[in-house]
Protein backbone atom coordinates (compact mmCIF):
# COMPACT_ATOMS: atom_id res chain seq x y z
CA UNK A 1 0.00 0.00 0.00
CA UNK A 2 1.54 3.38 -0.99
CA UNK A 3 2.19 5.98 1.65
CA UNK A 4 -0.05 8.94 0.92
CA UNK A 5 -0.93 10.48 4.30
CA UNK A 6 1.24 13.14 5.90
CA UNK A 7 1.58 13.97 9.58
CA UNK A 8 3.21 17.25 10.54
CA UNK A 9 4.76 17.34 14.00
CA UNK A 10 6.51 19.97 16.05
CA UNK A 11 9.26 18.62 18.24
CA UNK A 12 12.28 20.05 20.02
CA UNK A 13 15.31 19.93 17.71
CA UNK A 14 17.48 18.22 20.34
CA UNK A 15 14.87 15.48 20.82
CA UNK A 16 14.68 14.98 17.04
CA UNK A 17 18.48 14.74 16.81
CA UNK A 18 18.65 12.25 19.68
CA UNK A 19 15.88 10.12 18.16
CA UNK A 20 17.62 10.15 14.76
CA UNK A 21 20.81 8.95 16.43
CA UNK A 22 19.00 6.14 18.26
CA UNK A 23 17.06 4.93 15.24
CA UNK A 24 20.00 5.22 12.85
CA UNK A 25 21.69 2.54 14.99
CA UNK A 26 18.84 0.25 13.89
CA UNK A 27 19.17 1.40 10.28
CA UNK A 28 15.81 3.16 10.25
CA UNK A 29 14.60 6.75 10.10
CA UNK A 30 12.39 8.59 12.58
CA UNK A 31 9.57 8.22 10.05
CA UNK A 32 10.13 4.44 9.99
CA UNK A 33 10.11 4.38 13.81
CA UNK A 34 6.84 6.31 13.93
CA UNK A 35 5.31 3.88 11.42
CA UNK A 36 6.45 0.94 13.58
CA UNK A 37 4.95 2.63 16.65
CA UNK A 38 1.62 3.20 14.86
CA UNK A 39 1.46 -0.39 13.55
CA UNK A 40 2.28 -1.79 17.00
CA UNK A 41 -0.36 0.48 18.56
CA UNK A 42 -2.97 -0.84 16.14
CA UNK A 43 -2.00 -4.46 16.84
CA UNK A 44 -2.08 -3.87 20.63
CA UNK A 45 -5.25 -1.80 20.57
CA UNK A 46 -3.43 0.99 22.40
CA UNK A 47 0.08 1.89 23.40
CA UNK A 48 2.55 -0.90 22.59
CA UNK A 49 4.03 -0.31 26.05
CA UNK A 50 2.64 0.66 29.44
CA UNK A 51 2.97 4.44 29.85
CA UNK A 52 4.00 5.37 33.35
CA UNK A 53 4.69 8.59 35.15
CA UNK A 54 8.16 8.48 36.68
CA UNK A 55 8.21 8.28 40.46
CA UNK A 56 10.77 10.61 41.97
CA UNK A 57 11.81 10.79 45.61
CA UNK A 58 11.26 13.99 47.60
CA UNK A 59 14.87 15.16 47.18
CA UNK A 60 14.69 14.82 43.40
CA UNK A 61 11.33 16.62 43.23
CA UNK A 62 12.77 19.50 45.28
CA UNK A 63 15.83 19.68 43.01
CA UNK A 64 13.61 19.73 39.92
CA UNK A 65 11.50 22.55 41.39
CA UNK A 66 14.65 24.49 42.29
CA UNK A 67 15.88 24.14 38.69
CA UNK A 68 12.52 25.41 37.37
CA UNK A 69 12.63 28.34 39.79
CA UNK A 70 16.16 29.23 38.64
CA UNK A 71 15.15 29.04 34.97
CA UNK A 72 12.11 31.24 35.63
CA UNK A 73 14.21 33.78 37.55
CA UNK A 74 12.33 33.19 40.80
CA UNK A 75 15.56 32.43 42.64
CA UNK A 76 19.17 33.14 41.83
CA UNK A 77 21.50 30.27 41.06
CA UNK A 78 24.31 29.68 43.53
CA UNK A 79 27.74 30.72 42.29
CA UNK A 80 31.13 29.86 43.68
CA UNK A 81 34.42 31.69 43.38
CA UNK A 82 36.37 28.44 43.19
CA UNK A 83 36.07 24.70 43.16
CA UNK A 84 37.26 24.56 46.76
CA UNK A 85 34.42 26.91 47.82
CA UNK A 86 31.92 24.57 46.18
CA UNK A 87 33.53 21.52 47.80
CA UNK A 88 33.48 23.22 51.22
CA UNK A 89 29.73 23.84 50.90
CA UNK A 90 29.08 20.29 49.75
CA UNK A 91 31.11 18.95 52.68
CA UNK A 92 29.14 21.17 55.08
CA UNK A 93 25.83 19.94 53.64
CA UNK A 94 26.99 16.33 53.98
CA UNK A 95 28.00 16.92 57.61
CA UNK A 96 24.55 18.36 58.37
CA UNK A 97 22.73 15.45 56.75
HUNORGI-V619525 format. One record per pair of residues at least 12 apart in sequence whose C-alpha atoms are under 10 Angstrom apart, sorted by sequence separation. I is the first residue (numbers start at 0). J is the second residue. D is the distance in whole Angstrom. If there is no record, write none. Layout:
i=(I I)
j=(J J)
d=(D D)
//
This chain:
i=(35 36 16 19 15 18 6)
j=(47 48 29 32 29 32 30)
d=(10 10 10 10 8 9 10)
//
